[in-house]
């Protein structure tokens, strides 16, 4: 992932890579309103898991592209997900210390 990549840039680039689609074209393909998609791109609305899945299917995203989209979505929504169950005890301690600070 490029350090300056944002969800906005990612979605715009996805449209450009598909026949220079306009925002309204992407919204139509995803069966959402243009204003809702615009709000997602501007950070006013969050990108749901359901919509992420729809984008992945409609635009035939690779595994890497899907993971990048999810990461950018999480960064944009200021959320952090940690799969705590699969961590070793030392790793769990680091996570707890980090979250405590």
PyMOL commands that set and color helices and strands:
alter all, ss='L'
color gray80, all
select helices_A, chain A and resi 7-16+23-30+34-41+49-58+63-76+84-86+89-100
alter helices_A, ss='H'
color red, helices_A
deselect
rebuild
show_as cartoon
